[in-house]
Amino acid sequence: MVYKKTGQFQADKNNLKRLVLKYGYADFTFTAVDSGIENSTFIIKSDDTFVLRVYRYVKKSVDDINREVDFMQKLRINGLSVPRVLPNTSGKYMSNINIGQNQWSAIAMEYIAGHHPESYNATIIDQLAASQAVMHQIGIQYAQQTNANPVLQLTPGEFTDQIINEEIVNSHVKELIGHARAYTVILDNRLAYGYVHNDYDIENTLFDVNNKLVGILDFDDLVVMPVVVCLAFSLWSLLFETSDMKLVTRYINMYIKTRQLTTHELSYIPQILLFRHYAITTLLVLRGEIDDETLQTCQEVESLLLTMIERNDLDKYFN
């Protein structure tokens, strides 16, 4: 079983050249970045080195992309380590080319040297949490300025739709997929909401050799929703990688030093964690990345989250 990417830009040198020329470079080499499931990203090397992102066809509107760029710029102004979006030779931040009847949109960003950490540690957690809290404060203010309406429902998406039950041999995997299909979270409209990254973890951040956060990347999933969703998605990544609730608690405690969480927001975290768990488990199945060890981790995390929801004793887990 394979996750089917649709609408992605193909790494054709001639088509890519048409985009790179818009930034004033005729001779270049490129490397495709093999990460993410939405858009196509390339490291372009010419007289300068920069990153070119070509958006998945018809996935994001021109307004959505402009909003993403504008939000990134606001984060930079407020001191966050977000790459600078580069204007093309016409002074615009978005470039377009037509291939056949399709129009492709792209942005260019500064290249930030750094690495994705292989694992979480206290220093990394503290920086991630503090920066996320600031992003959420800015995102809330930004949503108020734009009069945006939030997404208030988390439902199984394109991952579960691509699962073919007959192709699943392992009964435990099939059971997990069944749980994923049946799970929905309805969010309260009283929750604080704003523009959020929604995929913020060590895979979408860069650190230097001294474990200093130097880059927050990939705002492809920028969306308006309760900010606690974005926080819980980040907490899930930490929990899945470490299986350590003490580190989850550390993350929350560092976050609330900048932005206080209400009891109402905290009450939603276990439900959102479980939703994220089902969504990513389904993606792992589609990618063929569920081995025995990963399956065991998936089952253990599911059991923990179900127990957390059933007992509804947040003090036990978050203090």
CORRAWO-V281443 format. One record per helix or strand of 3 or more residues. SS is the DSSP state (H for helix, E for strand). FROM is the first residue (numbers start at 1). LEN is the number of residues. Records with the same first field share a line. If there is no record, write none. Layout:
SS->FROM-LEN ; FROM-LEN
This chain:
H->13-11 ; 62-16 ; 122-25 ; 158-4 ; 165-3 ; 171-12 ; 202-3 ; 227-16 ; 245-11 ; 263-24 ; 292-20 ; 314-5
E->29-5 ; 40-6 ; 49-6 ; 95-5 ; 102-9 ; 193-4 ; 205-3 ; 213-4 ; 223-4
